[in-house]
Amino acid sequence: MSQVIHAGIYYGQDSLKTELCVKGKEMMYDLCDRYSIPYMNCGKWIVAQDPQQMGELQKVFDHAQSIGVPIRYVSPEEARRREPDVRAEAGVLESPTTGIIDSHSYMTFLQGAFEDL
């Protein structure tokens, strides 16, 4: 288990993987809140170092917007203020709904839920 709660921004617009990520992340956050499973909705940065990579960021941005997933560009000033050690020469894209979950706590919850059946 990767421990990542994926936003669904990298897969085809009509793919099952996108649909499951978009719906599943909300379900996962709800489950974690309901059963006190530790997680962090920490977001994720995708950084570009040159114009070619910036073009790829734009594709990710456009795709995320087309499927209704929150996404935004981070200004160079904000990037330096929030993460001064991150090198992003061309730009930063932020996926604010990406998160991480404590997989051990989640597995313990699933085990208990299964045993209660």
C-alpha positions in Angstrom: 0.0 0.0 0.0 1.4 3.3 -1.0 -0.2 5.4 1.7 -1.1 8.0 -0.9 -4.7 9.3 -1.3 -4.6 10.1 -5.0 -6.5 13.0 -6.5 -6.9 11.3 -9.8 -5.1 13.8 -12.0 -2.9 11.5 -14.0 -5.3 9.1 -15.7 -7.6 9.3 -18.7 -10.7 11.5 -18.4 -13.1 8.6 -18.8 -11.0 5.9 -17.2 -12.2 3.8 -14.3 -9.0 4.7 -12.4 -9.9 8.4 -12.6 -13.4 7.7 -11.5 -12.3 5.6 -8.6 -9.6 8.1 -7.4 -12.0 11.0 -7.5 -14.8 9.3 -5.7 -12.5 7.2 -3.5 -10.5 10.0 -2.1 -13.6 11.7 -0.7 -14.8 8.3 0.6 -11.4 7.7 2.2 -11.3 11.1 3.9 -14.9 10.5 5.2 -13.9 7.1 6.5 -10.8 8.4 8.2 -12.8 11.2 9.9 -15.6 8.8 11.0 -13.3 6.2 12.5 -10.3 8.4 13.6 -7.9 6.9 11.2 -4.8 9.2 11.0 -4.3 11.0 7.7 -3.0 14.2 6.3 -4.7 16.1 3.5 -1.3 17.6 2.8 -1.6 18.2 -0.9 1.1 17.6 -3.5 3.4 19.8 -5.5 4.4 19.0 -9.1 7.4 21.1 -10.1 8.8 22.1 -13.5 12.4 23.0 -14.2 12.1 24.1 -17.8 9.6 25.2 -20.4 9.0 21.7 -21.7 8.1 20.5 -18.2 5.9 23.6 -17.8 4.0 22.5 -20.8 3.4 19.1 -19.2 2.2 20.9 -16.0 -0.3 22.8 -18.2 -1.7 19.5 -19.5 -2.1 18.2 -15.9 -3.8 21.4 -14.9 -6.2 21.4 -17.9 -7.0 17.7 -17.3 -7.7 18.2 -13.6 -10.0 21.2 -14.3 -11.9 19.1 -16.9 -12.7 16.4 -14.4 -13.5 18.8 -11.5 -10.4 18.1 -9.4 -9.1 21.1 -7.5 -5.7 22.3 -8.8 -3.8 25.5 -8.9 -0.6 27.2 -9.8 1.6 28.3 -6.9 3.3 31.7 -7.4 7.1 31.7 -7.2 6.9 34.0 -4.1 4.5 31.6 -2.4 6.6 28.6 -3.3 9.8 30.2 -1.8 7.9 31.2 1.3 6.3 27.8 1.9 9.2 25.5 0.8 12.4 27.5 0.4 14.5 24.4 -0.3 12.4 23.2 -3.3 13.9 24.0 -6.6 11.2 24.9 -9.2 12.8 26.9 -11.9 9.7 27.1 -14.2 6.7 26.6 -12.0 4.7 24.7 -9.3 1.3 23.1 -9.6 -0.5 22.1 -6.4 -3.0 19.3 -6.0 -4.6 20.3 -2.7 -6.7 17.2 -2.3 -3.9 14.7 -2.5 -3.1 13.2 0.9 -1.5 10.4 2.9 -2.9 7.9 5.2 -1.4 5.9 8.1 -1.7 2.5 6.4 -1.0 0.5 9.6 -4.0 2.2 11.3 -6.1 1.7 8.2 -5.2 -2.0 8.0 -6.0 -2.4 11.7 -9.4 -0.8 11.1 -10.1 -3.1 8.2 -9.1 -6.1 10.2 -11.4 -5.1 13.0 -14.3 -4.4 10.6 -13.8 -7.8 9.0 -13.7 -9.6 12.3 -17.0 -7.9 13.3 -18.8 -9.3 10.3 
